[in-house]
Amino acid sequence: MSRRSIGIPCSTLPNGNGNGGGLSRIEAIAERRSIPGVMLFAGTGDVLFMNAEAEVLSRQIIGAQQGADTQEVLPVEIRDLCVSLRNLLDDGDQADTDGQHELRRVTGDSEAPVLLRGFPLAPHSPNDDACMLILMEKIGRERRIVPDQAKDEFRLTDREVEIVKYISEGWTNKEIARHLDISEHTVKEHVRHLLKKTKSTTRTGILAQIFQDT
């Protein structure tokens, strides 16, 4: 992924030498926490890594705040959180607290709030880099589980069950396609099959049929 500046005024840092560097440390923390959205920033504020879940959540937050036509890449809350994490790193007291200091923000709309958790990661050696980790997690409504009875009744495939779960969260076909690494056309075909199997005419109708007894 190419680096994207979020406007923190400082020079670009190297990525480290791979021996205990910022990127490896951040990946270890991300794996332990099992959070859907993961974003890694260099000390400059440049994006080093963003997984598909983080990109989807970012777009949802921006869309809720500014509309679908905006050209913004990162929500303002993430940019502000990066500034606060940068300030913590500049204090110089983080060397022995890697991944322990945490800043939290809640963003998104009331129907789909998102929890942001920020961690400053100070360099451990002259060859290491300062990094900032932001984890993103939906809060509030849990993803609905398709009942086994409904799966059998409508003869849903495992992929169709997966698509229903994301529809229940309000994801668009494009977001589902990006997350599952399949084409948007393939997602549309799955939705078309779901409409036919549930004898529905809308995505809401699919959910009404499948979750009617829950």
Buried (B, 14 or more C-beta within 10 A) or exposed (E): EEEEEBEBEEEEBEEBEEEEBBBEBBBEBBEEBEBBBBBBBBBBBBBBBBBBBBBBBBBBBBBBBEEEEEEBBBBBBBBBBBEEBBEBBEEEEBEEEBBEBEBEBEBBEEEBBBBBBBBBBBBBEEEBBBBBBBBBBBEEEEEBEBBEEBBEBBEBEEBBBBBBBBBBBEBBBEBBBBBBEBEBEBBEEBBEBBBEBBEBEEBEBBBEBBBEEE
